[in-house]
Amino acid sequence: MAVRTHDTIYKELIGDIRFNLGFGDDGQDDSVYEAIDQALKSKTSVMHISAKDQVLLRQRIFNALRRLDILQPLIEDENITEIMVNGPDEIFIEEAGRIRKLSFAFESLEQLENVIQKIVSKVNRTVNESNPICDARLEDGSRIHVVLPPVAMKGPTLTIRKFPSKPLTMERLIELGSIDSESADFLKKLVRSKYNIFISGGTGSGKTTFLNVLSNAIPEDERVITIEDSAELQIRHIENLVSLESRNSNSEGKGRIAIRDLIKASLRMRPDRIVVGEVRGEEALDMLQAMNTGHDGSLSTGHSNSSKDMLSRLETMVLTGHDIPLQAIRQQIASAVDVIVHLGRMRDKTRKVMTIDEVLSLSDQGIELNPLYRFEEDETSTFESVSGQLVPTGRSLISSEKLLRSGLDL
């Protein structure tokens, strides 16, 4: 069947189903499939449609009515890690670390807008011209970011960061070369001993994935509170787990619940650990204060170019909306954060742990860092394929009190 004919039949069928059978996207899956089968049977009685095309049409119509239309096959493809829609005419994907443009796109602006509204409505979010930016998530935990016109000049922009159906483990990261076994064991011991750890890195460096992996080292008998803009973390081994998600304001500008509100609320929930998906604003002060008031073992991530830059970023975040002397802020950071793990995305698109630094006390030059591990390329590394490993710097962890209290030994 020619593509044009296939598209024509699809439009006729989906129009008939929506109009004649009295439902749009709200029917149950079984009833939707039944209606599609009836419409296909009616159509094949007057024209020939091959069995293969019937299967394709059936699933295509179902995806349009109940799933994410032309994006659904991309969502189901486990090899695709990111989907980027730049208006109705452009769809890009990331696969094996490489980005490429797809040969197909949305048929209309309305089709793309319907997919966006279907996504945000399922998580009780609102996105429109007056509120054109929105974070959401899919049922499988994939992260969604939407930007609408007039902010997005080329049309509605949709970015989907997918997550594997099975969460990555530290063992799998070792296999991928993202970290070596020695430094992995070191970080596991730090987590179990309740060191406060920040994971830093640029966009797409794997911060959330690594945070999820580190969270697997949390003892099973602890009470953990996770706080995120859009719930992504997959901590499955903790029974006493509370997951909190921020909320944007409604169309009237009311009802917003920010990350900092959730951090404050979590302190009254008797947490053993607080895990914040990402700190990027004034909530940094609340996170630091929680770390400094007996809530050890906290984990979080932040955007930065290095461990040193993460400290500067934290200073800037705290200064946002707070009239606090810089020296006092630095003292808070030095007292709260124990270790910074910095991730990087290499030239061959692989993701690796670049540095592990201990945060020391405040000096006249600022907050001092004790470098523990550094990634070094080896002689087999090339431009196309980066090879190397984390190498101990020869310096020991200075603040070992938590390790001693936990009964662990480096």
Helices and strands as residue ranges (DSSP letters): H 3-20, H 29-44, H 51-66, G 69-71, H 72-76, E 80-86, E 91-95, E 98-101, H 109-122, E 133-137, E 143-147, E 157-161, H 170-176, H 181-192, E 197-201, H 207-215, E 224-228, E 241-245, H 259-266, E 273-276, H 283-291, E 299-303, H 307-319, H 326-336, E 339-345, E 351-363, E 366-377, E 388-392, H 401-406
